[in-house]
Amino acid sequence: MKNILKHPVVKHRYFRKFVGIVILLLIFLVFGYRQFRQVIYIPEDGSAFRIDNYSLGKAGDKPFYQTDDDLRLLRELSLSDSKILYYFSKQYYKYYKKHYAKGKVMTQMVEVGKNQLPEIYDMVKDACKILGVEKIPDIYITNSRGTRLSVTNRLNPIIVISSDLLWAFRPEELRFLLARQVAHIRLEHLFYLDMLAGMRSFTEISLPKFVSRVIVGSVGVEMMQWYKEAEVSADRGALVVTGDIKVALQALVKLNIGANYENYYSTVNIDAYLEQLSKLEEDRIETASAVIHELENPNPFITVRCRHLLSWYKENDAIFK
């Protein structure tokens, strides 16, 4: 056993874990328990979700389904004051997203449109009409790396659907998930979603997995909090489009497991799923671990978001009647 521990590869592995643990402990000391807790828990009082004004607003205005924290944090995170960041982001979208990325998608993916999978195109078109997005985004289906669905490129939005997603989700569930991407466009989330995705990709390629999670998380609890709020707002916007809370919750739960099991087994018990979060101990390490692990999840904070969406639906059921 001692000889194995002395092996260079094993020693390096243990060293990486040790460094990761040290960094994680430093994060705990800097951010503390309360900051992580506010990301993973939601208000118990249902009145906190009640909306009085049901205005969808015009482009640039706050629609009623956007959370106040989403809008506030989006403004606080604004990078427009940084000329350097503004310049590089402009070049990134001008060259990489407009030209290089387009060359990739046009040769490696299937473009969805009026003459190619029109059923999917119409789902996105209807969501754009309801949520007030004037230009229908480009839609592509790509080779699967799990059941993923993403939206990118704020200057010329593109929705990318993994091929596995088309069999894992029923049409009504897919409609809800596509409406979520349209809501992200309407709420002007794409710049920061792209930034988070880029940071995650860079750290995962260049650093050990455990360390990369911590470093991305250490960008700030504020960014993590906005990430959750942005997803919550998109969920609400999609529910405004589809109106079926049961379908919406089933679609969200399935995002985390990515499988079509209804043909052989019963559907998800939503009430039982919502109880999962209550089993999380109010412990500093458990809570911080729950938040940090969400950063590597392409569909983050699902358990939290389901509770949010159900509470919001119950408090504002007049919208859906």
C-alpha positions as CSV (number, residue, x, y, z in Angstrom):
1,M,0.0,0.0,0.0
2,K,2.8,2.4,0.9
3,N,4.5,1.8,-2.5
4,I,1.3,2.6,-4.3
5,L,0.9,5.9,-2.5
6,K,4.5,6.8,-3.5
7,H,3.7,6.3,-7.2
8,P,3.9,9.8,-9.0
9,V,0.5,9.6,-10.5
10,V,-1.2,8.7,-7.2
11,K,0.8,11.3,-5.3
12,H,-0.3,13.9,-7.9
13,R,-3.9,12.9,-7.6
14,Y,-3.9,13.2,-3.8
15,F,-2.1,16.5,-4.1
16,R,-4.8,17.8,-6.5
17,K,-7.5,16.7,-4.0
18,F,-5.7,18.4,-1.2
19,V,-5.4,21.7,-3.1
20,G,-9.1,21.5,-4.0
21,I,-10.1,21.0,-0.4
22,V,-7.9,23.9,0.8
23,I,-9.4,26.2,-1.8
24,L,-12.9,25.0,-0.9
25,L,-12.3,25.8,2.8
26,L,-11.1,29.2,1.8
27,I,-14.3,29.8,-0.1
28,F,-16.3,28.8,3.0
29,L,-14.3,31.4,5.0
30,V,-14.8,34.1,2.5
31,F,-18.4,33.7,1.6
32,G,-19.8,32.0,4.7
33,Y,-22.9,29.9,5.1
34,R,-25.6,32.5,4.7
35,Q,-24.5,33.5,1.2
36,F,-24.7,29.9,0.0
37,R,-27.9,29.3,1.8
38,Q,-29.7,32.2,0.0
39,V,-28.9,30.6,-3.3
40,I,-30.3,27.1,-2.5
41,Y,-33.4,28.0,-0.4
42,I,-36.6,29.8,-1.3
43,P,-39.1,31.8,0.8
44,E,-41.6,29.7,2.8
45,D,-44.2,32.5,2.6
46,G,-46.2,32.0,-0.6
47,S,-47.2,35.7,-0.7
48,A,-43.6,36.5,-1.7
49,F,-44.5,35.0,-5.2
50,R,-47.7,37.1,-5.7
51,I,-47.8,39.4,-8.7
52,D,-50.2,42.3,-9.0
53,N,-49.3,43.6,-12.5
54,Y,-49.5,41.1,-15.3
55,S,-47.9,43.2,-18.0
56,L,-45.6,41.5,-20.5
57,G,-44.0,44.9,-21.3
58,K,-42.2,45.9,-24.5
59,A,-38.7,45.1,-25.4
60,G,-36.4,46.5,-22.7
61,D,-39.2,46.6,-20.1
62,K,-39.5,44.2,-17.2
63,P,-42.2,41.5,-18.0
64,F,-44.1,40.4,-14.9
65,Y,-42.6,36.9,-14.9
66,Q,-39.0,38.2,-14.4
67,T,-38.0,38.1,-10.8
68,D,-36.9,41.3,-9.2
69,D,-33.6,39.8,-8.2
70,D,-32.9,38.7,-11.7
71,L,-33.3,42.3,-13.0
72,R,-31.4,43.8,-10.0
73,L,-28.4,41.5,-10.3
74,L,-28.4,41.8,-14.1
75,R,-27.9,45.5,-13.7
76,E,-25.3,45.1,-11.0
77,L,-23.3,42.6,-13.1
78,S,-23.3,45.0,-16.1
79,L,-19.9,45.2,-17.7
80,S,-20.7,48.2,-19.9
81,D,-18.5,50.4,-17.7
82,S,-15.4,48.3,-18.6
83,K,-14.1,49.4,-22.0
84,I,-11.6,46.5,-22.2
85,L,-14.3,43.9,-21.5
86,Y,-16.7,45.6,-23.8
87,Y,-14.1,45.6,-26.6
88,F,-13.2,42.0,-26.3
89,S,-16.8,40.9,-26.0
90,K,-17.6,42.9,-29.2
91,Q,-14.8,41.2,-31.0
92,Y,-15.9,37.8,-29.7
93,Y,-19.4,38.1,-31.1
94,K,-18.3,39.8,-34.3
95,Y,-15.8,37.1,-35.3
96,Y,-16.2,33.9,-33.4
97,K,-20.0,33.8,-32.9
98,K,-20.8,35.4,-36.3
99,H,-18.3,33.6,-38.5
100,Y,-16.4,30.7,-36.9
101,A,-19.4,29.3,-34.9
102,K,-21.7,29.6,-38.0
103,G,-19.2,27.6,-40.1
104,K,-19.5,24.9,-37.5
105,V,-23.2,24.7,-37.1
106,M,-24.0,24.9,-40.8
107,T,-21.8,21.8,-41.5
108,Q,-22.3,19.8,-38.3
109,M,-25.9,20.4,-37.4
110,V,-29.4,20.3,-38.9
111,E,-31.1,23.6,-39.3
112,V,-34.8,23.7,-38.2
113,G,-37.2,25.9,-40.2
114,K,-40.5,26.0,-42.1
115,N,-39.4,23.2,-44.4
116,Q,-37.3,21.2,-41.9
117,L,-39.1,19.9,-38.7
118,P,-41.7,22.7,-38.9
119,E,-43.4,21.4,-35.7
120,I,-40.4,22.4,-33.7
121,Y,-40.1,25.7,-35.6
122,D,-43.7,26.6,-34.9
123,M,-43.1,25.9,-31.1
124,V,-40.4,28.6,-31.1
125,K,-42.4,30.9,-33.3
126,D,-45.4,30.8,-31.0
127,A,-43.2,31.4,-27.9
128,C,-41.6,34.5,-29.7
129,K,-45.1,35.9,-30.5
130,I,-46.4,35.5,-26.9
131,L,-43.2,36.7,-25.1
132,G,-42.5,39.6,-27.5
133,V,-39.3,38.5,-29.3
134,E,-39.5,40.0,-32.7
135,K,-36.9,37.9,-34.6
136,I,-37.2,34.2,-34.5
137,P,-33.9,32.7,-33.4
138,D,-32.0,30.2,-35.6
139,I,-32.6,26.7,-34.4
140,Y,-30.3,23.7,-34.9
141,I,-30.2,20.0,-33.9
142,T,-26.8,18.7,-33.0
143,N,-25.3,15.3,-32.2
144,S,-26.1,14.4,-28.6
145,R,-23.9,14.8,-25.6
146,G,-26.7,14.1,-23.2
147,T,-30.2,15.7,-23.3
148,R,-29.1,19.3,-23.6
149,L,-30.8,22.4,-24.8
150,S,-29.1,25.8,-24.9
151,V,-29.4,29.3,-26.3
152,T,-26.3,31.4,-27.2
153,N,-25.1,34.5,-29.1
154,R,-26.9,37.7,-27.9
155,L,-26.4,39.4,-31.3
156,N,-27.9,36.6,-33.4
157,P,-29.5,34.1,-31.0
158,I,-29.2,30.4,-31.7
159,I,-31.1,27.6,-30.0
160,V,-29.2,24.3,-30.1
161,I,-31.1,21.1,-29.4
162,S,-29.3,17.8,-28.7
163,S,-30.8,14.9,-30.8
164,D,-31.4,12.8,-27.6
165,L,-33.7,15.5,-26.3
166,L,-36.2,14.9,-29.1
167,W,-36.9,11.3,-27.9
168,A,-36.5,12.0,-24.2
169,F,-39.3,14.6,-24.1
170,R,-42.9,14.6,-25.3
171,P,-43.9,17.4,-27.7
172,E,-45.7,19.4,-24.9
173,E,-42.6,19.1,-22.7
174,L,-40.3,20.2,-25.6
175,R,-42.6,23.2,-26.2
176,F,-42.1,24.3,-22.6
177,L,-38.3,23.8,-22.8
178,L,-38.0,25.7,-26.1
179,A,-40.1,28.6,-24.6
180,R,-37.6,28.8,-21.8
181,Q,-34.9,29.6,-24.3
182,V,-37.0,32.3,-25.9
183,A,-37.6,33.8,-22.5
184,H,-33.8,34.0,-22.0
185,I,-33.6,36.0,-25.2
186,R,-36.4,38.3,-24.2
187,L,-34.8,38.9,-20.8
188,E,-31.4,39.7,-22.3
189,H,-29.6,36.9,-20.4
190,L,-27.5,35.6,-23.2
191,F,-24.3,37.6,-22.6
192,Y,-23.8,36.2,-19.1
193,L,-25.0,32.7,-20.0
194,D,-22.3,32.7,-22.7
195,M,-19.8,34.0,-20.2
196,L,-20.6,31.4,-17.6
197,A,-20.4,28.6,-20.3
198,G,-17.1,29.9,-21.5
199,M,-15.6,30.0,-18.0
200,R,-16.8,26.5,-17.3
201,S,-15.3,25.2,-20.5
202,F,-12.0,26.9,-19.9
203,T,-11.6,25.7,-16.3
204,E,-12.7,22.2,-17.1
205,I,-10.1,21.9,-19.9
206,S,-7.2,23.5,-18.1
207,L,-7.7,22.5,-14.4
208,P,-8.7,19.4,-12.4
209,K,-12.4,19.0,-12.2
210,F,-12.8,19.6,-8.5
211,V,-10.7,22.8,-8.6
212,S,-12.5,24.1,-11.6
213,R,-15.8,23.9,-9.8
214,V,-14.5,25.9,-6.9
215,I,-12.9,28.5,-9.2
216,V,-16.0,29.1,-11.2
217,G,-17.9,29.3,-8.0
218,S,-15.5,31.8,-6.6
219,V,-16.3,34.3,-9.3
220,G,-18.9,35.3,-6.8
221,V,-22.1,34.3,-5.0
222,E,-23.7,37.3,-6.8
223,M,-23.1,35.6,-10.1
224,M,-24.4,32.3,-8.8
225,Q,-27.5,34.0,-7.4
226,W,-28.2,35.7,-10.7
227,Y,-27.7,32.3,-12.5
228,K,-30.5,30.8,-10.4
229,E,-32.8,33.8,-10.8
230,A,-32.3,33.9,-14.5
231,E,-33.3,30.3,-14.8
232,V,-36.3,30.9,-12.5
233,S,-37.4,33.8,-14.7
234,A,-37.1,31.7,-17.8
235,D,-39.2,28.9,-16.2
236,R,-41.9,31.4,-15.5
237,G,-41.9,32.9,-19.0
238,A,-42.2,29.4,-20.4
239,L,-45.1,28.6,-18.2
240,V,-46.8,31.8,-19.5
241,V,-46.5,30.3,-23.0
242,T,-47.6,26.8,-22.2
243,G,-49.9,27.2,-19.1
244,D,-49.6,23.6,-17.9
245,I,-47.8,23.4,-14.5
246,K,-47.7,19.6,-14.5
247,V,-46.0,19.3,-17.9
248,A,-43.6,22.1,-16.9
249,L,-42.5,20.4,-13.7
250,Q,-42.2,17.0,-15.4
251,A,-40.0,18.6,-18.1
252,L,-37.7,20.2,-15.6
253,V,-37.3,17.0,-13.5
254,K,-36.5,15.0,-16.6
255,L,-33.8,17.5,-17.6
256,N,-31.7,16.2,-14.7
257,I,-32.0,12.6,-15.6
258,G,-32.4,12.9,-19.3
259,A,-34.5,9.8,-20.1
260,N,-37.8,8.8,-21.5
261,Y,-39.1,6.2,-19.1
262,E,-42.9,6.8,-19.3
263,N,-43.5,4.0,-21.7
264,Y,-42.3,1.5,-19.1
265,Y,-42.7,3.1,-15.7
266,S,-44.9,5.6,-14.0
267,T,-44.3,9.4,-14.3
268,V,-42.3,11.4,-11.8
269,N,-44.0,12.0,-8.5
270,I,-43.6,15.8,-8.3
271,D,-44.5,16.1,-4.6
272,A,-41.9,13.5,-3.7
273,Y,-39.3,15.2,-5.9
274,L,-40.0,18.6,-4.2
275,E,-39.3,17.0,-0.8
276,Q,-35.7,16.3,-1.8
277,L,-34.6,19.8,-1.0
278,S,-36.0,19.5,2.5
279,K,-33.6,16.6,3.2
280,L,-30.6,18.9,2.7
281,E,-29.3,19.5,6.2
282,E,-28.7,23.1,7.2
283,D,-25.0,22.4,7.3
284,R,-22.3,24.7,5.9
285,I,-20.5,22.0,3.9
286,E,-23.7,20.4,2.6
287,T,-25.2,23.7,1.5
288,A,-22.0,25.0,-0.2
289,S,-21.5,21.6,-1.9
290,A,-25.0,21.7,-3.3
291,V,-24.5,25.2,-4.7
292,I,-21.0,24.6,-6.2
293,H,-22.1,21.3,-7.9
294,E,-24.9,23.2,-9.6
295,L,-22.3,25.1,-11.6
296,E,-21.3,22.0,-13.6
297,N,-24.9,21.1,-14.2
298,P,-26.1,22.3,-17.7
299,N,-29.5,22.5,-16.1
300,P,-28.8,24.1,-12.7
301,F,-30.9,24.4,-9.6
302,I,-33.7,22.1,-10.9
303,T,-34.9,21.2,-7.4
304,V,-35.0,24.8,-6.3
305,R,-36.6,26.0,-9.5
306,C,-39.4,23.4,-9.3
307,R,-40.4,24.7,-5.9
308,H,-40.2,28.3,-7.1
309,L,-42.4,27.6,-10.2
310,L,-45.0,25.7,-8.3
311,S,-45.3,28.4,-5.6
312,W,-45.5,31.1,-8.2
313,Y,-48.1,29.2,-10.2
314,K,-50.3,28.7,-7.1
315,E,-50.1,32.4,-6.1
316,N,-50.9,33.6,-9.6
317,D,-53.3,31.0,-10.8
318,A,-55.6,33.7,-12.2
319,I,-53.2,34.1,-15.1
320,F,-53.6,30.5,-16.2
321,K,-57.4,30.4,-15.9
